[in-house]
Amino acid sequence: MISREISILNKYGLHTRPATAFVTEASRFKSEIFLEYKGVRVNAKSILGLLVLAVEPGATLTLLADGPDEEEAIEALAILTRNKFNLE
C-alpha cells in the first residue's frame, strides 16, 4: 500500500461534480483506492463515500492505493486533483 497527501484546490471543495470525476478516474484502476479525511477513510470508487467526507476547499487528504497498479492510480488521481478535476 502506498499513500500521498493531496490538496483540494478548486473553490467549492469536493462537491458532486469533482467527486464524480474522481470516482470515474479511480474506477479505471484495479487497485483498492481510499481517501482519508479527518480520520475517516472511504472507498474512493464510491461517490457516496466521497460526498460523506464533506471536503472543503483547501483541505488536505490522504490518498491510499493497494494493488497491481497502485503507483499509476496515485499519480493519475494526484494529477486530477492538481488540475482542479479538469472542471475550471
N, C-alpha and C positions, 0 to 999 in steps of 0.2 A: 504494500500500500504506500502510495506517495501522496503528498499534500502540498498545497501552495496557498498563500494568502492572496486574496483578490479584493479589489475595491469596486464598489458600485458608483460609477462616475456620472451616470445620467441623472437629470434633475428631478425625476419623480421616484427614484428608487426602483425596487424590483416589483413593479406592478404587473398587470396581466400581460401586456404586450412583450416586455422584455423577458418575463418569466416563460412565456410561450416560446420565444426564440431560444432561450437557454435549454428548455426541455427538448426542443427539436434537435438542437446540436448534441446534447448529451445522449440522446436516444440513438445516435448514429454509431455509438461505441458499444462493444461487448462488455467492457469493464463495468463493475458496480461503481456508481458515482454518487457522492454525497456532498451536501453543503451544510456547514455548521455555522450557526449564528447565535450568540448569547447563550451558549451551552446546549442549544437544540440542534440535533442532526436530523436531516431529512434526505430522502431519496431525490437526487437531482433530476431524475427522469419522471417525476411526479409534479404536475402543475399545482395540484392542491398542496402538496408538501412545500413548494416554494412560496406560495401565497400565504401559507400559515406563518412563515417566518416574519412577515411584515417588515422587510428590509428597507431601511430609509436611505435616502441619497447620502453618499459619502461613507457608508458603512463598510467595514472590513469583515470579510467572511473567510472561512477556511474551506477550500475545495479539496476533496479527497477522492482518490480513484484507486481501485484494486482490480487488476485483471490483465489480460494479454495485451491490451492497447492503452494501458493507463497513462503512459507518458504522452501519447498523442492526444488523448482526451483532455488531460490537464492543460496542455498547450493550447488546443483549439478553444477551450472554454475560457481560458485566461485572455486570449486574443479577442474573443467575442465581448467579454465584459469591458476590456480596454477600449474597444471600438463602440462602446455605448450600445451594444446589441444591434448595431447597424440600423438604428432607428432614427438617429438625429442627423 
